Amino acid sequence: MDQERALLDLLGLLELDPVPDRGEGEHFLGPAPLEPSSPVYGGHVAAQALAAAGRTVSAGLDVHSVHASFTRPAVPDTPFEHRVERVKDSTSFAARRVCTSQRGREVFALAASFHRPEPGLAHQDPMPDVPAPEDLPTYEERLTKAFGAQVSPLGKPYDQRFVGPLSFDVEKDPSLASARTQVWLRAKGELPAGAGGERERLLHACLLVYICDVTMLETVLVRHGVSWFHANGRSIDYTVWIHQPFRADDWLLCAHETPVAAGGRGLVLGRVFTRDGTLAATLAQEGLLRVSGGQGQTV
């Protein structure tokens, strides 16, 4: 599948159909992902639920925080029903809760807050000094070099360029282990230009939630020298705070670090910068990570 085609398909998956009112808030039906992977990629569910919440918010309010909880693994080939509860509506803020279900069972819960931007204090940390994305190999090129076999484009709706070692590099050479990873990410393809209002910014926020979920748990494996060949994992909780506007089809630097892993869970914190150094978002994710074959080390 062409990657630009994959992005168009993803945009289609964010188009939700209203469900007739059942007296329990507003409902939307979201299509199942095209990929048959099981469980369904968590970023897909989170992006759809945020899109549902945003459909109920008044003009002039931008999403600034998203708190997601993955309660059950979502299954492929089954649509998602998103039930939106209006928790708060005021001049400056709106709050929404979304319960997402499949076949009558809750699989996901989201709390989102929306704010009307206003004047105030402003500061941010600087962006790390890293190579430009154009100077880095693609993920497929990294795989090809590591395993000596040509890896064709994976047909994902995003491009990713890692600055340092990946987990399979550290598994081969434990001296490369690090508590930090840095990766450039962007939606693959140019998104249609809109009027630049909050609906367009909501779309870019949904895409950020989608693409950033894909790389965070890699940081835990890089610290321990375990590759995905010897581990499997999934998101448990995922939080995104959005500070300033950005475009998801421009390169975004995700700087991740993992302060702790314990009890089979790993925590990753992240900061997302635009190419011009603007700190656009902050991330936090806890994931379940199960390691096979006695791999890894305590560090």
Sequence and secondary structure as in RCSB ss.txt:
>XXXX:A:sequence
MDQERALLDLLGLLELDPVPDRGEGEHFLGPAPLEPSSPVYGGHVAAQALAAAGRTVSAGLDVHSVHASFTRPAV
PDTPFEHRVERVKDSTSFAARRVCTSQRGREVFALAASFHRPEPGLAHQDPMPDVPAPEDLPTYEERLTKAFGAQ
VSPLGKPYDQRFVGPLSFDVEKDPSLASARTQVWLRAKGELPAGAGGERERLLHACLLVYICDVTMLETVLVRHG
VSWFHANGRSIDYTVWIHQPFRADDWLLCAHETPVAAGGRGLVLGRVFTRDGTLAATLAQEGLLRVSGGQGQTV
>XXXX:A:secstr
  HHHHHHHHHHHT  EEE   SSSEEEEE   SS  SS  HHHHHHHHHHHHHTTS TT EEEEEEEEE S   
TTS EEEEEEEEEE SSEEEEEEEEEETTEEEEEEEEEEE                 GGGS  HHHHHHHHHSS 
      SEEEEESS  HHHHHH GGG  SEEEEEEEESS       SHHHHHHHHHHHHHHHTTTTTHHHHHHHT
  TTSEEEEEEEEEEEE S   TTS EEEEEEEEEEETTEEEEEEEEEETTS EEEEEEEEEEEEE TT     
